[in-house]
Amino acid sequence: MLLQRYRDSQRINHWLIVLLFLCAGLSGLAFFHPSLYFLTHLFGGGPWARILHPYMGLGMVIAFAFLAAQMWRDNRWTDVDRQWMRQSGDMIFGGHKHGTQPAHKYNAGQKIVFWIMVVSLLILLVTGFMFWHAWFPDGNILMRRVAVVLHAAAAAILILTIIIHVYAAIWVKGSFRAMTRGTVTDTWAAHHHPLWHKAVKERPPA
Ligand code: HEM
């Protein structure tokens, strides 16, 4: 039996974010170090990469804001997450002494990833505006330098977080179909998100 996890609009939005993340990320890396400058070829050369990067980044943040507005409630920290964290050692190092980990729609690990995405994208947005020369006059030079460092640090944190996010999506077998087909199996839900599974089962049919 299959359970609905994401609507079509949420999945389209998610994959749009992925596309914009790759474009903004690759063009941003091209400016990070000369050895990565070749990446600008993907965007039509240096000047085009520089012109397009802020628009692609802004597009990613706006698309993410729509997704986050629908998901933040399910990512609030609860006692269940504290228990999940206490048992996470079992999961990583094997054993599962305590049986299945408790989790609602998202487990504590996913919630941490979600909030890191929110904070790092906010920092990228605010600091990016501070040195978007095409639209905003150059302000204080020191402020701009601090903004550039924070922008690069937030980007590095976001990239590492997305690597963890993708690794987890592959590692937890059966998760991928949630974002490709919108559904998960009954067994997957009962095993990985038992409290969400129970709530979905108890919900009266639409
Ligand atoms: C190739 C890259 C990516 C893959 C393969 C991927 C895969 C997935 C999968 C399979 C899920 C469903 C997990 C579940 O329902 O348990 C998911 C959820 C999600 N993804 Fe991605 N994703 C990628 C990139 C991104 C990026 C770049 C962002 C944002 C910057 C993002 C944000 C989210 C969010 C917010 C959720 C909902 C989970 C939550 O709120 O904790 N993903 N992703």
py3Dmol code that shows the C-alpha trace and the ligand (Angstrom):
import py3Dmol

protein = """\
ATOM      1  CA  MET A   1       0.000   0.000   0.000  1.00  0.00           C
ATOM      2  CA  LEU A   2       1.235   3.524  -0.860  1.00  0.00           C
ATOM      3  CA  LEU A   3       0.914   6.693   1.225  1.00  0.00           C
ATOM      4  CA  GLN A   4       0.943  10.227  -0.178  1.00  0.00           C
ATOM      5  CA  ARG A   5       3.955  12.226   1.114  1.00  0.00           C
ATOM      6  CA  TYR A   6       4.265  15.149  -1.335  1.00  0.00           C
ATOM      7  CA  ARG A   7       1.893  16.892  -3.724  1.00  0.00           C
ATOM      8  CA  ASP A   8       2.891  17.433  -7.392  1.00  0.00           C
ATOM      9  CA  SER A   9       3.456  21.159  -6.790  1.00  0.00           C
ATOM     10  CA  GLN A  10       5.823  20.432  -3.891  1.00  0.00           C
ATOM     11  CA  ARG A  11       7.859  17.990  -5.965  1.00  0.00           C
ATOM     12  CA  ILE A  12       8.088  20.366  -8.936  1.00  0.00           C
ATOM     13  CA  ASN A  13       9.185  23.118  -6.556  1.00  0.00           C
ATOM     14  CA  HIS A  14      11.785  20.844  -4.896  1.00  0.00           C
ATOM     15  CA  TRP A  15      13.385  19.882  -8.226  1.00  0.00           C
ATOM     16  CA  LEU A  16      13.348  23.515  -9.366  1.00  0.00           C
ATOM     17  CA  ILE A  17      15.276  24.354  -6.180  1.00  0.00           C
ATOM     18  CA  VAL A  18      17.760  21.565  -7.004  1.00  0.00           C
ATOM     19  CA  LEU A  19      18.299  22.962 -10.524  1.00  0.00           C
ATOM     20  CA  LEU A  20      18.792  26.511  -9.239  1.00  0.00           C
ATOM     21  CA  PHE A  21      21.034  25.258  -6.414  1.00  0.00           C
ATOM     22  CA  LEU A  22      23.288  23.521  -8.958  1.00  0.00           C
ATOM     23  CA  CYS A  23      23.400  26.612 -11.223  1.00  0.00           C
ATOM     24  CA  ALA A  24      23.979  29.121  -8.406  1.00  0.00           C
ATOM     25  CA  GLY A  25      26.416  26.715  -6.689  1.00  0.00           C
ATOM     26  CA  LEU A  26      28.541  25.953  -9.767  1.00  0.00           C
ATOM     27  CA  SER A  27      28.693  29.595 -10.898  1.00  0.00           C
ATOM     28  CA  GLY A  28      29.514  30.656  -7.313  1.00  0.00           C
ATOM     29  CA  LEU A  29      32.315  28.076  -7.031  1.00  0.00           C
ATOM     30  CA  ALA A  30      33.754  29.478 -10.275  1.00  0.00           C
ATOM     31  CA  PHE A  31      34.324  32.817  -8.490  1.00  0.00           C
ATOM     32  CA  PHE A  32      35.629  31.150  -5.343  1.00  0.00           C
ATOM     33  CA  HIS A  33      39.002  30.021  -6.682  1.00  0.00           C
ATOM     34  CA  PRO A  34      40.806  30.503 -10.036  1.00  0.00           C
ATOM     35  CA  SER A  35      41.187  26.724 -10.420  1.00  0.00           C
ATOM     36  CA  LEU A  36      37.381  26.520 -10.627  1.00  0.00           C
ATOM     37  CA  TYR A  37      37.013  29.360 -13.126  1.00  0.00           C
ATOM     38  CA  PHE A  38      36.469  26.847 -15.966  1.00  0.00           C
ATOM     39  CA  LEU A  39      32.961  26.314 -14.543  1.00  0.00           C
ATOM     40  CA  THR A  40      31.976  29.690 -16.025  1.00  0.00           C
ATOM     41  CA  HIS A  41      31.905  27.948 -19.443  1.00  0.00           C
ATOM     42  CA  LEU A  42      28.662  26.307 -18.326  1.00  0.00           C
ATOM     43  CA  PHE A  43      27.042  29.739 -18.225  1.00  0.00           C
ATOM     44  CA  GLY A  44      28.505  31.339 -21.356  1.00  0.00           C
ATOM     45  CA  GLY A  45      31.768  32.657 -19.905  1.00  0.00           C
ATOM     46  CA  GLY A  46      32.898  34.832 -16.977  1.00  0.00           C
ATOM     47  CA  PRO A  47      30.750  37.947 -17.513  1.00  0.00           C
ATOM     48  CA  TRP A  48      27.577  35.906 -18.069  1.00  0.00           C
ATOM     49  CA  ALA A  49      28.244  33.735 -15.025  1.00  0.00           C
ATOM     50  CA  ARG A  50      28.696  36.925 -12.966  1.00  0.00           C
ATOM     51  CA  ILE A  51      25.467  38.432 -14.331  1.00  0.00           C
ATOM     52  CA  LEU A  52      23.366  35.265 -13.917  1.00  0.00           C
ATOM     53  CA  HIS A  53      24.661  34.060 -10.512  1.00  0.00           C
ATOM     54  CA  PRO A  54      22.647  36.498  -8.329  1.00  0.00           C
ATOM     55  CA  TYR A  55      19.423  35.883 -10.291  1.00  0.00           C
ATOM     56  CA  MET A  56      19.803  32.104  -9.986  1.00  0.00           C
ATOM     57  CA  GLY A  57      20.554  32.439  -6.276  1.00  0.00           C
ATOM     58  CA  LEU A  58      17.575  34.717  -5.723  1.00  0.00           C
ATOM     59  CA  GLY A  59      15.366  32.304  -7.668  1.00  0.00           C
ATOM     60  CA  MET A  60      16.532  29.443  -5.428  1.00  0.00           C
ATOM     61  CA  VAL A  61      15.769  31.414  -2.259  1.00  0.00           C
ATOM     62  CA  ILE A  62      12.286  32.401  -3.488  1.00  0.00           C
ATOM     63  CA  ALA A  63      11.433  28.835  -4.551  1.00  0.00           C
ATOM     64  CA  PHE A  64      12.770  27.512  -1.225  1.00  0.00           C
ATOM     65  CA  ALA A  65      10.667  30.073   0.678  1.00  0.00           C
ATOM     66  CA  PHE A  66       7.507  28.541  -0.847  1.00  0.00           C
ATOM     67  CA  LEU A  67       8.596  25.023   0.163  1.00  0.00           C
ATOM     68  CA  ALA A  68       9.706  26.105   3.643  1.00  0.00           C
ATOM     69  CA  ALA A  69       6.407  27.937   4.237  1.00  0.00           C
ATOM     70  CA  GLN A  70       4.631  24.597   3.761  1.00  0.00           C
ATOM     71  CA  MET A  71       7.113  22.507   5.735  1.00  0.00           C
ATOM     72  CA  TRP A  72       8.305  24.516   8.711  1.00  0.00           C
ATOM     73  CA  ARG A  73       5.492  23.281  10.966  1.00  0.00           C
ATOM     74  CA  ASP A  74       6.537  19.667  10.421  1.00  0.00           C
ATOM     75  CA  ASN A  75      10.120  20.675  11.263  1.00  0.00           C
ATOM     76  CA  ARG A  76       9.458  22.088  14.738  1.00  0.00           C
ATOM     77  CA  TRP A  77      11.663  20.579  17.450  1.00  0.00           C
ATOM     78  CA  THR A  78       9.797  18.333  19.959  1.00  0.00           C
ATOM     79  CA  ASP A  79      10.517  15.821  22.746  1.00  0.00           C
ATOM     80  CA  VAL A  80      10.342  13.077  20.129  1.00  0.00           C
ATOM     81  CA  ASP A  81      13.398  14.621  18.450  1.00  0.00           C
ATOM     82  CA  ARG A  82      15.349  14.703  21.711  1.00  0.00           C
ATOM     83  CA  GLN A  83      14.650  10.961  22.045  1.00  0.00           C
ATOM     84  CA  TRP A  84      15.650  10.390  18.376  1.00  0.00           C
ATOM     85  CA  MET A  85      18.948  12.189  19.043  1.00  0.00           C
ATOM     86  CA  ARG A  86      19.640  10.038  22.113  1.00  0.00           C
ATOM     87  CA  GLN A  87      19.077   6.882  20.043  1.00  0.00           C
ATOM     88  CA  SER A  88      20.924   8.090  16.936  1.00  0.00           C
ATOM     89  CA  GLY A  89      24.178   6.394  18.033  1.00  0.00           C
ATOM     90  CA  ASP A  90      22.434   3.003  17.777  1.00  0.00           C
ATOM     91  CA  MET A  91      21.341   3.822  14.259  1.00  0.00           C
ATOM     92  CA  ILE A  92      24.782   4.932  13.074  1.00  0.00           C
ATOM     93  CA  PHE A  93      26.855   2.248  14.799  1.00  0.00           C
ATOM     94  CA  GLY A  94      24.284  -0.555  14.470  1.00  0.00           C
ATOM     95  CA  GLY A  95      22.447  -2.497  17.100  1.00  0.00           C
ATOM     96  CA  HIS A  96      19.088  -0.724  17.193  1.00  0.00           C
ATOM     97  CA  LYS A  97      18.891  -1.594  20.913  1.00  0.00           C
ATOM     98  CA  HIS A  98      15.815   0.556  21.356  1.00  0.00           C
ATOM     99  CA  GLY A  99      13.939  -0.669  18.270  1.00  0.00           C
ATOM    100  CA  THR A 100      12.559   1.766  15.704  1.00  0.00           C
ATOM    101  CA  GLN A 101      13.459   5.449  16.167  1.00  0.00           C
ATOM    102  CA  PRO A 102      10.469   7.673  16.947  1.00  0.00           C
ATOM    103  CA  ALA A 103       9.693  10.282  14.281  1.00  0.00           C
ATOM    104  CA  HIS A 104       6.764  12.231  12.914  1.00  0.00           C
ATOM    105  CA  LYS A 105       6.847  13.368   9.259  1.00  0.00           C
ATOM    106  CA  TYR A 106      10.537  14.303   9.638  1.00  0.00           C
ATOM    107  CA  ASN A 107      13.130  12.895  12.029  1.00  0.00           C
ATOM    108  CA  ALA A 108      15.486  15.038  14.100  1.00  0.00           C
ATOM    109  CA  GLY A 109      18.311  14.710  11.546  1.00  0.00           C
ATOM    110  CA  GLN A 110      16.072  15.980   8.743  1.00  0.00           C
ATOM    111  CA  LYS A 111      14.905  18.859  10.949  1.00  0.00           C
ATOM    112  CA  ILE A 112      18.477  19.944  11.669  1.00  0.00           C
ATOM    113  CA  VAL A 113      19.221  19.852   7.930  1.00  0.00           C
ATOM    114  CA  PHE A 114      16.051  21.861   7.214  1.00  0.00           C
ATOM    115  CA  TRP A 115      16.935  24.658   9.681  1.00  0.00           C
ATOM    116  CA  ILE A 116      20.541  24.817   8.458  1.00  0.00           C
ATOM    117  CA  MET A 117      19.126  25.273   4.929  1.00  0.00           C
ATOM    118  CA  VAL A 118      16.861  28.097   6.184  1.00  0.00           C
ATOM    119  CA  VAL A 119      19.636  29.946   8.051  1.00  0.00           C
ATOM    120  CA  SER A 120      22.309  29.543   5.369  1.00  0.00           C
ATOM    121  CA  LEU A 121      19.933  30.671   2.594  1.00  0.00           C
ATOM    122  CA  LEU A 122      18.929  33.723   4.652  1.00  0.00           C
ATOM    123  CA  ILE A 123      22.594  34.646   5.150  1.00  0.00           C
ATOM    124  CA  LEU A 124      23.268  34.121   1.415  1.00  0.00           C
ATOM    125  CA  LEU A 125      20.296  36.345   0.539  1.00  0.00           C
ATOM    126  CA  VAL A 126      21.126  39.241   2.875  1.00  0.00           C
ATOM    127  CA  THR A 127      24.875  39.225   2.222  1.00  0.00           C
ATOM    128  CA  GLY A 128      24.352  38.747  -1.547  1.00  0.00           C
ATOM    129  CA  PHE A 129      22.314  41.956  -1.732  1.00  0.00           C
ATOM    130  CA  MET A 130      25.166  43.768   0.013  1.00  0.00           C
ATOM    131  CA  PHE A 131      27.481  43.355  -2.992  1.00  0.00           C
ATOM    132  CA  TRP A 132      25.104  43.023  -5.952  1.00  0.00           C
ATOM    133  CA  HIS A 133      26.718  45.915  -7.809  1.00  0.00           C
ATOM    134  CA  ALA A 134      24.277  45.847 -10.725  1.00  0.00           C
ATOM    135  CA  TRP A 135      21.381  46.986  -8.552  1.00  0.00           C
ATOM    136  CA  PHE A 136      22.748  48.300  -5.282  1.00  0.00           C
ATOM    137  CA  PRO A 137      25.299  51.088  -4.865  1.00  0.00           C
ATOM    138  CA  ASP A 138      28.531  50.061  -3.183  1.00  0.00           C
ATOM    139  CA  GLY A 139      28.329  50.864   0.499  1.00  0.00           C
ATOM    140  CA  ASN A 140      30.966  50.719   3.186  1.00  0.00           C
ATOM    141  CA  ILE A 141      33.991  48.681   1.998  1.00  0.00           C
ATOM    142  CA  LEU A 142      34.472  46.902   5.346  1.00  0.00           C
ATOM    143  CA  MET A 143      30.793  45.865   5.432  1.00  0.00           C
ATOM    144  CA  ARG A 144      31.140  44.533   1.888  1.00  0.00           C
ATOM    145  CA  ARG A 145      34.239  42.527   2.780  1.00  0.00           C
ATOM    146  CA  VAL A 146      32.507  40.984   5.798  1.00  0.00           C
ATOM    147  CA  ALA A 147      29.484  40.227   3.579  1.00  0.00           C
ATOM    148  CA  VAL A 148      31.682  38.422   1.010  1.00  0.00           C
ATOM    149  CA  VAL A 149      33.271  36.221   3.704  1.00  0.00           C
ATOM    150  CA  LEU A 150      29.889  35.405   5.273  1.00  0.00           C
ATOM    151  CA  HIS A 151      28.436  34.680   1.809  1.00  0.00           C
ATOM    152  CA  ALA A 152      31.216  32.188   1.047  1.00  0.00           C
ATOM    153  CA  ALA A 153      30.956  30.574   4.524  1.00  0.00           C
ATOM    154  CA  ALA A 154      27.154  30.187   4.236  1.00  0.00           C
ATOM    155  CA  ALA A 155      27.557  28.721   0.724  1.00  0.00           C
ATOM    156  CA  ALA A 156      30.136  26.188   1.982  1.00  0.00           C
ATOM    157  CA  ILE A 157      27.828  25.163   4.852  1.00  0.00           C
ATOM    158  CA  LEU A 158      24.846  24.848   2.474  1.00  0.00           C
ATOM    159  CA  ILE A 159      26.823  22.706   0.001  1.00  0.00           C
ATOM    160  CA  LEU A 160      28.015  20.357   2.785  1.00  0.00           C
ATOM    161  CA  THR A 161      24.462  20.168   4.160  1.00  0.00           C
ATOM    162  CA  ILE A 162      23.032  19.303   0.743  1.00  0.00           C
ATOM    163  CA  ILE A 163      25.660  16.547   0.361  1.00  0.00           C
ATOM    164  CA  ILE A 164      24.404  15.097   3.687  1.00  0.00           C
ATOM    165  CA  HIS A 165      20.776  15.568   2.522  1.00  0.00           C
ATOM    166  CA  VAL A 166      21.417  13.660  -0.720  1.00  0.00           C
ATOM    167  CA  TYR A 167      23.437  10.964   1.087  1.00  0.00           C
ATOM    168  CA  ALA A 168      20.545  10.456   3.540  1.00  0.00           C
ATOM    169  CA  ALA A 169      18.026  10.306   0.669  1.00  0.00           C
ATOM    170  CA  ILE A 170      20.074   7.499  -0.927  1.00  0.00           C
ATOM    171  CA  TRP A 171      20.971   5.780   2.369  1.00  0.00           C
ATOM    172  CA  VAL A 172      17.372   5.496   3.600  1.00  0.00           C
ATOM    173  CA  LYS A 173      16.089   3.178   0.881  1.00  0.00           C
ATOM    174  CA  GLY A 174      12.629   4.066  -0.407  1.00  0.00           C
ATOM    175  CA  SER A 175      12.967   7.825   0.326  1.00  0.00           C
ATOM    176  CA  PHE A 176      13.733   8.862  -3.237  1.00  0.00           C
ATOM    177  CA  ARG A 177      10.329   7.878  -4.550  1.00  0.00           C
ATOM    178  CA  ALA A 178       8.780  10.343  -2.085  1.00  0.00           C
ATOM    179  CA  MET A 179      10.252  13.175  -4.185  1.00  0.00           C
ATOM    180  CA  THR A 180       9.949  11.490  -7.586  1.00  0.00           C
ATOM    181  CA  ARG A 181       6.512   9.880  -7.345  1.00  0.00           C
ATOM    182  CA  GLY A 182       5.091  11.615  -4.283  1.00  0.00           C
ATOM    183  CA  THR A 183       4.348   8.358  -2.464  1.00  0.00           C
ATOM    184  CA  VAL A 184       6.102   6.016  -0.026  1.00  0.00           C
ATOM    185  CA  THR A 185       5.343   2.441   0.924  1.00  0.00           C
ATOM    186  CA  ASP A 186       3.412   1.588   4.055  1.00  0.00           C
ATOM    187  CA  THR A 187       6.403  -0.423   5.364  1.00  0.00           C
ATOM    188  CA  TRP A 188       8.816   2.520   4.781  1.00  0.00           C
ATOM    189  CA  ALA A 189       6.561   4.917   6.674  1.00  0.00           C
ATOM    190  CA  ALA A 190       5.978   2.504   9.569  1.00  0.00           C
ATOM    191  CA  HIS A 191       9.711   1.851   9.895  1.00  0.00           C
ATOM    192  CA  HIS A 192      11.194   5.351   9.434  1.00  0.00           C
ATOM    193  CA  HIS A 193       8.373   7.666  10.499  1.00  0.00           C
ATOM    194  CA  PRO A 194       6.156   5.553  12.801  1.00  0.00           C
ATOM    195  CA  LEU A 195       4.281   8.485  14.386  1.00  0.00           C
ATOM    196  CA  TRP A 196       3.525  10.059  10.982  1.00  0.00           C
ATOM    197  CA  HIS A 197       2.443   6.622   9.706  1.00  0.00           C
ATOM    198  CA  LYS A 198       0.038   6.236  12.630  1.00  0.00           C
ATOM    199  CA  ALA A 199      -1.399   9.737  12.077  1.00  0.00           C
ATOM    200  CA  VAL A 200      -1.904   9.128   8.331  1.00  0.00           C
ATOM    201  CA  LYS A 201      -3.615   5.797   9.026  1.00  0.00           C
ATOM    202  CA  GLU A 202      -5.953   7.355  11.572  1.00  0.00           C
ATOM    203  CA  ARG A 203      -6.884  10.254   9.263  1.00  0.00           C
ATOM    204  CA  PRO A 204     -10.393   9.818   7.819  1.00  0.00           C
ATOM    205  CA  PRO A 205     -10.331   9.281   4.021  1.00  0.00           C
ATOM    206  CA  ALA A 206     -10.727  12.532   2.028  1.00  0.00           C
TER     207      ALA A 206
END
"""
ligand_1 = """\
43
HEM
C 20.197 16.342 -6.016
C 19.870 16.949 -4.902
C 18.713 16.541 -4.002
C 18.109 15.315 -3.823
C 18.460 14.009 -4.493
C 17.065 15.489 -2.840
C 16.199 14.504 -2.403
C 15.171 14.669 -1.486
C 14.271 13.645 -1.035
C 14.310 12.190 -1.502
C 13.424 14.180 -0.145
C 12.275 13.478 0.611
C 12.727 13.066 2.004
C 11.561 12.644 2.876
O 10.419 12.999 2.606
O 11.806 11.954 3.890
C 13.777 15.578 -0.009
C 13.160 16.490 0.818
C 13.503 17.814 0.952
N 14.507 18.467 0.259
Fe 15.765 17.655 -1.095
N 17.067 16.796 -2.439
C 18.061 17.476 -3.118
C 18.399 18.807 -3.012
C 17.753 19.722 -2.204
C 18.104 21.124 -2.098
C 19.217 21.802 -2.918
C 17.270 21.666 -1.164
C 17.215 23.081 -0.651
C 18.177 23.971 -0.715
C 16.378 20.605 -0.701
C 15.387 20.772 0.250
C 14.547 19.778 0.697
C 13.533 19.963 1.722
C 13.262 21.267 2.485
C 12.887 18.741 1.882
C 11.764 18.381 2.839
C 12.353 17.703 4.055
C 12.407 18.582 5.260
O 11.677 19.583 5.338
O 13.177 18.260 6.159
N 16.710 19.447 -1.349
N 14.853 15.849 -0.846
"""
view = py3Dmol.view(width=600, height=400)
view.addModel(protein, "pdb")
view.setStyle({"model": 0}, {"cartoon": {"style": "trace"}})
view.addModel(ligand_1, "xyz")
view.setStyle({"model": 1}, {"stick": {}})
view.zoomTo()
view.show()
